[in-house]
Amino acid sequence: MLDIDAIYRFLDKFSNKLKDQVEQIAFAHTLKVLQGNISIVFYDMTTIYFEASDEDDLRKTGFSKDGKHQNPQIYIGLLVGLGGYAIGYDIFEGNTYEGHTLIPFIEKISKKFNLNKPVVVADAGLLSNDNIKALEEMDYEYIISARLKNESKKIKKQILKKQLSDGQMMKIKKKDNIRLIVTYATNRAFKDEYNRKRGLQRLEKQIKAGKLTKSSINNRGYNKYLKLKGDVSIEIDYEKFNNDKSWDGLKGYITNAKLNDKQIVENYKNLWHIEKAFRMSKTDLRIRPIYHRLKHRIEAHICISFTAYCIYKELERVLYKEKSTLSLKKSAELTHNMYQITYTLPESKQTKSKLLKMDNQQAELYQIIMKNF
């Protein structure tokens, strides 16, 4: 059993060269799995907080996606291909504006792996107007989520006039080669309506309890339905709430890509893989919390977590390939009590290893691993 000091010594020897090697191996594997085709990439960021309260050059307080605004944090940017297979990652200071990371990161990874201008898919929060302009100037194609209610009155009128039914989509030309694609889904409409009504009920309870003040009137979440009556009285703008029903079920995508409309929508839907990658890292792989203080140990910790994600993702692939009923979580649990003993024969001094008896599920997992790794 390794003691904690041995682990720290290993982290201290960890160099940036190992990060490059890990990314090279991950990229080569992704290229193999995707049969040499990395024409679409997905980028997103997340925050990782620290238990310590002090800041330094890397760990800084900022907007936390984990709701830990009082804790110093770092940002991690992750780039994956179709299916969520890893390409590369980078670490940024905790108070970085995430929109400023996209262009440098994409350029860095593209040069490193000689990617030929892949289509970039990202959340609307990452692709600001400046980023979109920069991507266009560098001849990148992109797909982003549109904020339909922020479009011009003319475009909003066109969208609502169409009255799409389940599964239908429409296209609106914005300028030059940029188009807006709008889709409608009945199940999304039910979800949107449910969330609106739940948000309204929460506001009504807060008003009844006298918990809302003038400062509560803003455009964050469902607070947009609040309005001021007189000088001090807060009430709900039910007309605004009811008008929003027209937008239930609608989702928009802005793109300059040459893919057809259906391909644009289908590719954007793959963005959930990168969201799943962050969930897996934070829960299954336990990337957080981080107690390290030294920068090189933090970098080593993240690199090990990235490696673990790549292995976890490959295990997910082979379990599916072998049609196994074992889940990823169950597979990880099975390894906790799979043991091997190593012994030396007294006469020949020959060293041998032997796996101890496993149950049926452990045996199945062992055979899958031996066959595919």
N, C-alpha and C positions, 0 to 999 in steps of 0.2 A: 504494500500500500504506500503510495507516494504521500509525503507530508507536504504541508502548505508551502514551506520554504523552497522545496524542490520545484514546485509549480511556479513560484515567483522567480526563481533563477532562470527557469525556461522562458518566461515572459520577458525577462531582462535581455536574453540573448536573441529574442525575436526581432528580426530586422525588416525594413521595408521591402527587401528583396523577396521575402517569403510571401508578402502580400501580392507582389507581381506574379510570383510562381503560382499561387493559389488562383488568381484571376485567369492566368493563362490556361491552367488545367480546366477551370470551370467553363471558360469560353470554348475550348476545344471540345469538351463534352457536349455543350449546348449545340455547337455546330454539327456534331455527329447526330445527336437526337433529332435535330430539325433538318437533317439531310442537306446540310450546307447552305440552307436558305435562312438568313437573318435579315429579312427586308423590312420587318416590323419590330420596333422596340418599345418597351413600356417603362416609363420613369415615374418614380414617386419618392417621397421623403417621409421620414418619421422622426420623432424625438425619443431620446433615451435619457432618463433622468438619473441623478446621482443622489445618494443618501446624505452626502456631506452638504453643508450649507455655504461653504466658501467657493468663490469663483477663481478662475485663472484664465490663461490665454485661450484655452479650448472650452472649458466648462463655463457656460454663462447662462444666466436666467433669460428667458424669452418666452414666446408663445409655445405652450406645451400641449401636444396632442394627447398627452396622458392625463391632463388636468392637474399637473404638478407644477403650477406656475411659480411657486416659491422655491423650487429646487433648481440648482444649476443643471444644465443639460447639454447634450450635443445633438446635432442633426446627422442622420444617415441618409444618403441618397443611394437608391438601388435601381439598377437597370437590368431588365430581364427580357427574354425573347418570348415567343408564343408558348403558351402552356406554363409560363412562370419559371422557365429554366434560366439560371443565373448567367449574367454576362460580367458585371462588375459593380463595384460600390465605391463610395467615398465618404469621408467624415468631414463635417463642417462645424464651425463654432456655434454655440447654442443660441446666440442672438442673431444669426444670419437670416436674412429675408430669403425664404425658400425659392422665390421666383428668380433670384439672381444666380442660382446654382445650375440651372438647366443647361444653358448654352456652353459654359466652360466644361461641364461634365460630359455632355454629348460629344463635344469636339475632342476632348482628351481620350475618351473611350474609342471613338471612331478612328483616330490616328493610331492608337495602340493596337487595335485589332484589324485595321484596314477595312472598316465597314464602309460600304459604298452608299452613303447618304440614305440610311433607312428611314422609313416613315416613323415619326415620333408620336406616340400616344401618351397623353398625360392629362391629369386633372386640370380643370379650368383655373384653379388657384395658382398653378405653376406656370401656365402659359399666359402671361400678361401681354398687353399690347406691344410692349417693348420686346418681349421674347418672340412673339409672333413675327414682328418686323425683322428681328435678327435672323430667325430661322429662314424667312423668305429671302433675305439678302444672301444667305449662305446656301440657297437652293435646297433646303430641307422641306419635305412634305410633312404635314402634321394632321392630327385628329384630336380635337378637344371637345369637352362638354360645353354646350352653349347655355348661357343664362337668358332664357327666352323672355322673361319679363323685363330684362334690361335692353332689349332690342328697340329699334325706333318704332314710333307709333304706326308707321306705314307697314312695317314687317309684322308687328303684332296683330294688326288688323287682318293681314293676309292669312296668318296662322289660324286665327279664331274663325275666320269666314269659311275655311275649308271643311271643318267638322269631320275629322278623320274617324274611321272605325277601327276596331281591334286589328293590329298588325299592319295597318296602312302607314305610308310615309309620304312626305311631300318634300320638294326641293325648292329653295329660293336662292337666286343668285344675289350675292351681296356686292361684290366688286371684283373686277378682273377675273381671276381664276378661283376666287373664294366663294364657297357656297354653304348655305345653311340647310341641313337635313333635319326634318322634324318627324318623329314617330309617335304613334299612340298605342298604348297597351291597356286593356281593360283591368288587368290585375294591378298595374301601376296606379290606375285611377282610383281603385278601391283603397290601396295603400296610402295614396296622397290624401284622400278624403278622411281616412281614419286618423292620420297624423294631424291634419288640420283641426279636426274636432277634438282630439285629445289636447292639443295645444290651447284651443279655445277654453276648454273646461278648466285647464290649469290657470289660465288668466282670470277666469270668472271667480275661482276660489281665492286667488290672491287679492282681487279687488274687494271681495266680500270680507276678507280678513284685514283689509286696510294695509297690505304690505307693499303696494305699488305707489311710487312717487313720480313726480315730473321727470326725474332722471331715467325712469324706466322706459320712457317713450323713445324708441330707436328702431332701427331696421334689423336688429339681431333676432333671428328666429321668429317666433310668433308674436314678439313685442311690436311688430309692424302693425298689428291690429289695434293697438292702443292709440287713443287721442285725448287731448286735453279739453275738458268742458269747463268753461269759465276760467278762473285763475288757478285753481288748485285741484279740481275734481278730475279724476281719471276714469275714463269709460272705454268700452270696446266699440270699435267702428265695425258694426255688423255688416254694413253695406260692402266694405272692403273685403271682409271675410267671405261673404257670399259671392262676390265677383271673382274671387280666386278659384272658385269651383270650375270655371271655364278652362283652367290650366291643368286640372287633374288629369293624369295619364299621359301628358305630353312631355317629350324629352327631345332636346336639340343637340346637334353636333355641327361644329364649324370645321371646315377642312379645305385644303388646297390640293389634296391628294388626287391622283388620277384613277384611283380605284372607283368602282361603281358604288352607288348609294348603299346597296345591301352590304357590300364588303366593308364600307366605312363603319356601319352600325355594328356588324359582327366583330370587327377588329377592336372597336372601342369596348365592347362587352368583355374582352379578354383582360381588361385592366383589373378585374377582380383578382386575377392571379397574383399580382404584386401586393394587393391588399392582404391576400391570404398569406403571402410570404412574411409580411410583417407580423401578422397574428401568430403564425407558427413560431417565429423567432422569439416573440415576447412571451408566449405561453409554453408551447411544447419544448422549445429549445432553451427557454429561461435565459434570454440575453440580459434581462434586467432582474433586480436592480444591480447596478455596478458600484462597487465600493472602492475601486482603484482611484488613485490620485495622480499618479505619474502618467504623462501623455503616452509614452511608448507602451505602457502596460494596458492603457485603454485601447490603443490601436491594436495590440495583440489580441485582446479580449474580443473586439469586433471581428477581427480576421478569423479567429477560431469559430465564432458564431456563424460567419458567412460560409465557412467550410462545412460546418454542421448542417446548414440549410441545404447546401448542394448535395450532401450525402442523403439527407432526409428526402429530398426531392427525387433522387434517383431510386431510393427504396420504394417510394410511392409509385414510380413508373414500373418497376419490375413486379411489384405486387399485382398491379393491374394487368400487366403483360401475362403473368402466370395464372391469372384468374383466381387469385387467392382470396379467401373470405376474410383474411386478417387485415385489420385496419392499421394505419401507421401508429396510432397510439398503442394499440394492443401489441404490435411488433416490438415497440420500444420497451414495453413492460416485460415481455417474454425474455428479453436479453438480461434482465436484472438478476435472474437466478439460473443462467446458463454458465456452467463452470467447466474448465479444463485443467487437468493437473499435469505437471511436468515432473518426471522422475528420472533418476539415473540408475541403471542396472549395476549392481555391486561388482559383478565379475568382469563384464566387458567395458564398464564405465560409459556405456552408450546412453545418451539422453533421449528420452522419448516423451511424447505428449499424448494424452488421451482425454477425449470428451466424456464427461459423466453423463449418465442416462438422462434423456430428455423426455418430456411428454409429447403427445402427438403434434400439438401446435408448435412447440419449439423445434421439433424435428422437421416439420414442414418449412418453417422459417429458415432453418439451417440449410436445407436442400436448395431453397430458392436463392439464398445468398451465395452458396458454393457454385451454383450453376451460372449466375449472372455477374459475379464480381471477380 
